Amino acid sequence: MIYIIKNKIKWNSLIKDSDINSIFFKYEFAKFFFNNAKLIVFKDNERLALFCAIIKDKKIKSLRYGGILTNSLNKSFCELIKNRFIEYCRIHGIKKYVIRNHPFFNTIKIGELIKKEPFVFVDLNKPKRQLLNEISKKHIKNIKKAKAENLEIFETSDLKYLKIFYQLYQNQLQLKGIIPQKYMFFKKMFDYFGDNLSFVCVKNKNDIIAISIILDDNSNVFMMYGGMNKKGYVKCAKYWMIYNLMFEYKKKGYSRLILGTGNDGKDSVYKFKQGFAKSEAYVDTYGGEI
C-alpha cells in the first residue's frame, strides 16, 4: 500500500509511532525548506518505509538528511519497496530521482551511488581519555591557548542572540567572498523548529567573539551555522567552543556531536573538524533515471 501524507498532525504522529524520532523527518523541518514537501508512505503489514520528498520538473528528491527510511531491512521487503517506488515514479511522470540518505538510520538504497560526502562527528560514547587522545596535537595546543585567555562559554535559547549571531556570521562570510543566508532565513528557522535550536557563545570580557547555532536531535547534537570575529580567531575561540561542547554533551548522555562536512572533504574547514575526532562517516546520495 502507498499513500501520501501532507497533514501536520498525521505526519508527525506517523514519524513518532515509527520510532524515527528525528527533527529531520518531521513536518516542520520539511516545510521550512520546501512548502510542497510530502511524506510518501509504503506499508506492507507491520513493515514500513517512509520518504519525505519534493517533486519538481519531473524530478523527485529527498531533503537534507533523508532517504527512504525503514523499520525493516528484510531483503524481499527492500526489493518490494524499490519496485513500488519506481512504479510510483512512472505513474506520476517522474523521470529522475536523487536521494540523499541519513547516515545514522536504516534506509533503502535505490539506484546508483552518485555522491559520497565525508563528514566528521565526535563519538561521545567513547571514554573521555580516548576522546582526548583523538584530538590532534595542534588542536590541543590551541585549546590550551584559549583556556589561558579565560574565555567564557555559555549556551542560550534567548532569541536576542540571533542578531549578534547574524552580524558575526555575515561579516565572516563576506570576508571570504561567500554570500550569506538572509537574516529572515534564520528567523524563520527558529519559528519552525526553535525548540530544537540554541546558541553556544564564546565571550571575551563583554564581547561575543564566536557564536554557533546548534541543533538538538535526541541523542545527536549538530553544529550548524556559526560566526566569529578577528579576536575569535586570535584567541582560538572555535577550538574552545567545540572542546567544551564535546564534554558537556557527553556528560548529558548524548551519543554524537556532529561537526559536519567541509566544502569538498579535503579543504581547511574539513581538516579543522578532523582535528577533533577520528570518527568519520559518509552521507551517501543515490540516484537514477526512470
Secondary structure, 3 states (H helix, E strand, C coil): CEEEECCHHHHHHHHHHCCCCCHHHCHHHHHHHCCCCEEEEEEECCEEEEEEEEEECCEEEECCCECEEECCCCHHHHHHHHHHHHHHHHHCCCCEEEEEECCCCCEECCCEEEEEEEEEEEECCCCHHHHHHHCCHHHHHHHHHHHHCCCEEEEECCCCHHHHHHHHHHHHHHHCCCCCCCHHHHHHHHHHHHHHEEEEEEEECCEEEEEEEEEEECCEEEEEEEEECHHHHHCCHHHHHHHHHHHHHHHCCCCEEEEECCCCCCCHHHHHHHCCCCCEEEEEEEEEEC
